[in-house]
């Protein structure tokens, strides 16, 4: 029972309230400084905050380093967006975990008494 609760709470903690949505390269707004995940044709993937983009090149910053990806090599561009459903699911799962833990403690206490 303790292992189940530990694994369940561990999986809840590592869920994210964000998800990546595929966007068209031409519809990217530079001013927002959003986080992107770019997949290249040769299997090269980079994540980071958008610094600049033009007709030939997309530049992302990740941990203080600039990474460049030529537009001709870009396969897919995904932007990080806040997910209300994941956030609500996280809150619901946390509430359910608390209820299960309290019920398990009460059952153990009543069984021991």
C-alpha positions as CSV (number, residue, x, y, z in Angstrom):
1,X,0.0,0.0,0.0
2,X,2.8,2.4,0.9
3,X,4.6,1.6,-2.4
4,X,1.4,2.3,-4.4
5,X,0.9,5.7,-2.6
6,X,4.6,6.6,-3.2
7,X,4.4,5.7,-6.9
8,X,1.1,7.5,-7.4
9,X,2.3,10.7,-5.7
10,X,5.7,10.5,-7.6
11,X,3.8,10.3,-10.9
12,X,1.6,13.3,-10.0
13,X,4.6,15.4,-9.0
14,X,6.3,14.9,-12.4
15,X,3.4,15.9,-14.5
16,X,3.6,19.2,-16.1
17,X,1.0,22.0,-16.4
18,X,2.4,22.7,-19.8
19,X,2.3,21.0,-23.2
20,X,3.8,21.6,-26.6
21,X,1.5,22.5,-29.5
22,X,2.7,22.4,-33.1
23,X,2.7,25.8,-34.8
24,X,3.4,27.1,-38.3
25,X,6.8,28.7,-38.6
26,X,5.4,31.8,-40.4
27,X,2.9,32.5,-37.5
28,X,5.5,32.7,-34.7
29,X,5.5,36.1,-32.9
30,X,9.1,37.1,-31.9
31,X,8.0,39.6,-29.2
32,X,6.6,37.1,-26.8
33,X,9.9,35.3,-26.1
34,X,8.1,31.9,-25.9
35,X,9.7,28.6,-25.3
36,X,10.0,26.3,-28.3
37,X,10.9,22.8,-29.2
38,X,12.3,22.5,-32.8
39,X,12.7,19.2,-34.5
40,X,15.2,19.0,-37.4
41,X,15.3,16.7,-40.4
42,X,18.5,15.0,-39.4
43,X,17.2,14.1,-35.9
44,X,18.5,17.3,-34.4
45,X,16.2,18.6,-31.7
46,X,16.6,21.9,-29.7
47,X,14.6,23.5,-27.0
48,X,14.8,27.0,-25.8
49,X,13.5,30.5,-25.7
50,X,13.1,32.2,-29.1
51,X,15.7,34.9,-29.6
52,X,15.1,35.7,-33.3
53,X,13.9,34.2,-36.6
54,X,14.1,35.2,-40.2
55,X,13.7,33.7,-43.6
56,X,16.8,31.5,-43.3
57,X,17.5,30.9,-39.6
58,X,15.8,30.4,-36.2
59,X,17.9,31.2,-33.1
60,X,17.0,29.8,-29.7
61,X,18.6,30.4,-26.3
62,X,18.9,27.4,-23.9
63,X,20.9,27.8,-20.6
64,X,22.7,30.9,-21.8
65,X,23.8,29.3,-25.1
66,X,22.5,30.3,-28.5
67,X,21.5,27.5,-30.8
68,X,20.8,28.0,-34.5
69,X,18.6,25.9,-36.8
70,X,18.4,26.7,-40.5
71,X,14.8,27.0,-41.7
72,X,15.5,24.5,-44.5
73,X,16.3,21.8,-41.9
74,X,13.3,22.4,-39.7
75,X,10.8,19.5,-39.6
76,X,8.4,20.7,-36.8
77,X,8.1,23.6,-34.5
78,X,6.2,23.3,-31.2
79,X,5.4,26.1,-28.8
80,X,5.0,25.6,-25.0
81,X,1.5,26.4,-23.8
82,X,-0.2,26.3,-20.5
83,X,-2.7,23.5,-20.2
84,X,-5.8,24.1,-18.1
85,X,-6.8,20.4,-18.3
86,X,-3.5,19.2,-17.1
87,X,-3.5,21.7,-14.2
88,X,-7.1,20.6,-13.2
89,X,-6.1,17.0,-13.5
90,X,-3.1,17.6,-11.2
91,X,-5.2,19.3,-8.6
92,X,-7.8,16.5,-8.8
93,X,-5.2,13.8,-8.5
94,X,-3.6,15.5,-5.6
95,X,-6.9,15.8,-3.8
96,X,-7.7,12.1,-4.5
97,X,-4.3,11.1,-3.2
98,X,-4.8,13.0,0.0
99,X,-8.3,11.3,0.4
100,X,-6.8,7.9,-0.2
101,X,-4.0,8.4,2.3
102,X,-6.3,9.7,5.0
103,X,-8.7,6.8,4.4
104,X,-5.8,4.3,4.6
105,X,-4.6,5.8,7.9
106,X,-8.1,5.7,9.4
107,X,-8.6,2.1,8.3
108,X,-5.2,1.1,9.8
109,X,-6.0,3.0,13.0
110,X,-9.5,1.3,13.3
111,X,-8.0,-2.1,12.6
112,X,-5.4,-1.7,15.2
113,X,-7.9,-0.5,17.9
